[in-house]
Amino acid sequence: MSVARVRRTRRTAMVAAAVVSAALCGMVALPASAAVAEEPPRATLSVDAPDSIGFAGRPVEFTETIANPGTSDTTYGLTLDTLSGLGTPEHAITIDYKDPASGAWKAFPLEFHRGQDGVSYSGLLAGPDGVTVPAGGEVELTMRIGAPMGLPHDGASNGGFASIRLHSGVVALDGSWAGLAQDTRTIKTEPLTTSLSGVPATAVAGGDPIEFDAVLDDPTPSDYVNLGNVLFTDPHATVQVQDADGSWRVLEKVSDGIPGDPAGVYLQGRDSGIHAGGTTVTRVRVSYDATTPAGATRLSPCVFVNEGAPFRGTTTCGAEAAVQVLPAQARS
């Protein structure tokens, strides 16, 4: 299979749109003379797509299998078209395929389109040779799809979508662009979750630290990289985390530079990661100095993916925990 990249021009976009439209409409009849001259191309398509992928996570593999029920070796084109919500930004969805010859991953050529009902990424894998399937045989293409929500260290800070509708189509490369087979799947997008467990209801200004667990969970089939697991605290607070050897380490407070915004600490450092299905539990201590005003304060967990500036990336936050700070004289 050889591949010709789709150039990002207005003409190319119009051609790709026409091909996808033909695939969506199903079979397109060949001219009578061509039908008489040779057997029209036929194909079936089987897609084994994931039920879900991680929102802002790494791509997940799947397969698309093209079968040729005809009596002649046939070369086909493969169209892919996604549809997601209006909150989908550019660089939000990626699809790659594994080159059968080299085994290297290559980007499927996708064009970004914003419509009235949603956002689509669409493209055609064809080239001069396309996907050649022997008579009576099949070719399995290894693919992967992801929702990175931006570029490395430049994640989208707003917008999003709950699912991706993936439409796959096999088209004839005999000049008719006839749609020979199609498949449509809906792939959910699921985020990381972050939470605090066992946070004491009270703390004493200038007193002993409170202890609790910060839990980061990846329930998705996607790995995550370029991750910042952050705990936002009161400006009077000092945060420590327990290392593997049982010792405690003070974390540096980080500000986003905007007056009035709370400072945060990175519980695993910047650009950390978590594997698909994994859970990271961090034991945390928070102490409040003697000048902390009495009253309610909050601990807020958030996760940022592909941060640029601190706390600017694709964001997921968990439930806040309220802590009542008692005056220093309340110490026993």
Residue pairs with C-beta under 8 A, 6 or more apart in sequence:
1 99
1 100
1 101
1 127
1 129
1 130
1 131
1 132
1 139
2 127
2 128
2 129
3 99
3 106
3 125
3 126
3 127
4 126
4 127
4 128
5 109
6 12
6 16
6 109
6 111
6 123
6 124
8 111
12 111
13 111
13 113
15 124
16 79
16 111
16 122
16 123
16 124
17 113
17 122
18 177
19 77
19 79
19 124
19 171
19 177
20 79
20 81
20 122
20 124
20 167
20 169
22 28
22 171
22 177
22 178
22 179
23 79
23 81
23 167
23 169
23 170
23 171
23 179
23 182
24 81
24 167
24 169
24 179
24 182
25 179
26 179
26 182
27 178
27 179
27 180
28 176
28 177
28 178
28 179
29 35
29 178
30 40
30 174
30 176
30 178
31 176
34 40
34 174
34 176
39 70
39 71
39 72
40 172
40 178
41 70
41 74
41 76
41 172
41 174
41 178
41 180
42 68
42 69
42 70
42 74
42 180
43 66
43 67
43 68
43 69
43 74
43 76
43 133
43 170
43 180
43 181
44 66
44 67
44 69
44 181
45 64
45 65
45 66
45 67
45 168
45 169
45 170
45 181
45 182
45 183
46 64
46 65
46 67
46 183
47 62
47 63
47 64
47 65
47 166
47 168
47 183
47 185
48 62
48 63
48 64
48 65
49 62
49 145
49 166
49 185
49 187
50 60
50 62
50 145
50 187
50 221
51 187
51 188
52 187
52 188
52 189
52 190
52 220
52 221
53 59
53 60
53 145
53 146
53 147
53 164
53 187
53 188
53 189
53 190
53 220
53 221
53 222
54 60
54 146
54 147
54 189
54 190
54 191
54 192
54 218
54 220
54 221
54 222
54 223
54 224
54 276
55 147
55 149
55 160
55 189
55 190
55 191
55 192
55 220
55 314
55 316
56 147
56 148
56 149
56 150
56 155
56 191
56 192
56 224
56 305
56 306
56 314
56 316
57 146
57 147
57 148
57 192
57 218
57 220
57 222
57 223
57 224
57 276
57 305
58 146
58 148
58 222
58 223
58 224
58 225
59 94
59 95
59 96
59 144
59 145
59 146
59 148
59 222
60 144
60 145
60 146
60 221
60 222
61 142
61 143
61 144
62 143
62 144
62 145
63 140
63 141
63 142
63 143
64 78
64 140
64 141
64 143
64 168
64 183
65 138
65 139
65 140
65 141
66 76
66 78
66 131
66 133
66 138
66 139
66 141
66 170
66 181
67 133
67 137
67 138
68 74
68 76
68 133
68 134
68 135
68 136
68 137
68 138
69 136
70 135
70 136
71 135
71 136
72 135
73 132
73 133
73 134
73 135
74 132
74 133
74 135
75 129
75 130
75 131
75 132
75 133
75 173
76 130
76 131
76 132
76 133
76 170
76 171
76 172
76 173
76 180
77 124
77 125
77 126
77 130
77 131
77 170
77 171
77 172
77 173
77 177
78 124
78 125
78 126
78 130
78 131
78 141
78 168
78 169
78 170
78 171
79 122
79 123
79 124
79 125
79 167
79 168
79 169
79 170
79 171
80 95
80 108
80 110
80 121
80 122
80 123
80 125
80 166
80 167
80 168
80 169
81 120
81 121
81 122
81 166
81 167
81 168
81 169
82 93
82 95
82 110
82 120
82 121
82 122
82 164
82 165
82 166
82 167
83 117
83 118
83 119
83 120
83 164
83 165
83 167
84 92
84 93
84 118
84 119
84 120
84 161
84 163
84 164
84 165
85 118
85 119
85 160
85 161
85 162
86 114
86 117
86 118
86 119
87 158
87 159
87 160
87 161
88 118
88 119
88 159
88 160
88 161
89 149
89 150
89 156
89 159
90 112
91 148
91 149
91 150
91 151
91 156
92 119
92 147
92 148
92 149
92 150
92 156
92 159
92 161
93 110
93 121
93 145
93 146
93 147
93 148
93 164
94 107
94 110
94 145
94 146
94 147
94 148
95 107
95 108
95 110
95 121
95 143
95 144
95 145
95 146
96 105
96 106
96 107
96 108
96 143
96 144
97 105
97 106
97 108
97 125
97 141
97 142
97 143
97 144
98 104
98 105
98 106
98 141
98 142
98 143
99 105
99 106
100 139
100 141
105 144
108 123
108 125
108 143
109 123
109 124
109 125
110 121
110 122
110 123
111 121
111 122
111 123
112 119
112 120
112 121
113 119
113 120
113 121
113 122
119 161
124 171
125 131
126 171
126 173
130 173
131 139
131 141
132 139
133 139
145 164
145 166
145 187
146 222
147 161
147 164
147 189
148 155
148 306
149 155
149 156
149 159
149 160
149 305
149 306
149 314
150 156
150 306
150 313
150 314
151 306
152 226
152 306
153 226
153 306
153 307
153 308
153 313
154 306
154 308
154 313
155 226
155 304
155 305
155 306
155 307
155 308
155 313
155 314
156 314
157 312
157 313
157 314
157 315
160 189
161 189
162 188
162 189
163 186
163 187
163 188
163 189
164 186
164 187
164 189
165 184
165 185
165 186
165 187
166 184
166 185
166 186
166 187
167 182
167 183
167 184
168 182
168 183
168 184
168 185
169 179
169 180
169 181
169 182
169 183
170 179
170 180
170 181
170 182
171 177
171 178
171 179
171 180
172 178
172 180
190 219
190 220
191 220
191 316
192 216
192 217
192 218
192 219
192 220
192 224
192 227
192 274
192 303
192 305
192 316
193 216
193 217
193 219
193 316
193 318
194 214
194 215
194 216
194 217
194 229
194 301
194 302
194 303
194 316
194 317
194 318
195 214
195 215
195 217
195 301
195 318
195 319
196 212
196 213
196 214
196 215
196 299
196 301
196 318
196 319
196 321
197 212
197 213
197 214
197 215
198 211
198 212
198 213
199 210
199 212
199 299
199 321
199 323
200 210
200 211
200 212
200 323
201 322
201 323
201 324
202 323
202 324
202 325
202 326
203 209
203 210
203 286
203 287
203 288
203 323
203 324
203 325
203 326
204 288
204 325
204 326
204 327
204 328
204 330
204 331
205 236
205 288
205 289
205 290
205 291
205 292
205 293
205 294
205 325
205 326
205 327
205 328
206 288
206 289
206 290
206 292
206 328
206 331
207 287
207 288
207 326
207 328
207 330
207 331
208 287
209 238
209 240
209 285
209 286
209 287
210 285
210 286
210 287
210 323
211 283
211 284
211 285
212 283
212 284
212 286
212 321
213 281
213 282
213 283
213 284
214 229
214 231
214 267
214 281
214 282
214 284
214 301
215 279
215 280
215 281
215 282
216 229
216 267
216 274
216 279
216 280
216 281
216 282
216 303
217 278
217 279
217 280
218 224
218 274
218 275
218 276
218 277
218 278
218 279
219 277
220 276
220 277
221 276
221 277
222 276
223 273
223 274
223 275
223 276
224 273
224 274
224 305
225 271
225 273
226 271
226 273
226 305
226 306
226 307
226 313
227 268
227 271
227 272
227 273
227 274
227 303
227 304
227 305
228 266
228 270
228 271
228 272
228 303
228 304
228 305
228 307
228 311
228 313
229 266
229 267
229 268
229 272
229 280
229 282
229 301
229 303
230 264
230 265
230 266
230 267
230 301
230 302
230 303
230 304
230 311
231 239
231 264
231 265
231 267
231 284
231 299
231 300
231 301
232 262
232 263
232 264
232 298
232 299
232 300
232 301
232 302
233 239
233 253
233 262
233 263
233 264
233 265
233 286
233 297
233 299
233 300
234 262
234 288
234 292
234 297
234 298
234 325
235 262
235 263
236 288
236 289
236 291
236 292
236 293
237 286
237 287
237 288
237 292
237 297
238 250
238 286
238 287
238 288
238 289
239 250
239 251
239 253
239 265
239 284
239 285
239 286
240 248
240 249
240 250
240 251
240 284
240 285
240 286
240 287
241 248
241 249
241 251
241 267
241 282
241 283
241 284
241 285
242 248
242 249
242 282
242 283
242 284
242 285
243 249
248 285
251 265
251 266
251 267
252 265
253 263
253 264
253 265
254 263
254 264
254 265
254 266
254 310
254 311
255 261
255 263
255 310
256 309
256 310
256 311
256 312
257 309
257 310
261 311
262 300
264 302
264 310
264 311
266 272
267 282
267 284
268 280
268 282
270 307
274 280
286 299
286 323
288 297
288 325
290 328
292 325
293 325
294 325
294 326
294 327
295 324
295 325
296 322
296 323
296 324
296 325
297 322
297 323
297 324
297 325
298 320
298 321
298 322
298 323
299 320
299 321
299 323
300 317
300 318
300 320
300 321
301 317
301 318
301 319
301 320
302 311
302 315
302 316
302 317
302 318
303 315
303 316
303 317
304 311
304 312
304 313
304 314
304 315
305 313
305 314
305 315
305 316
306 313
306 314
307 313
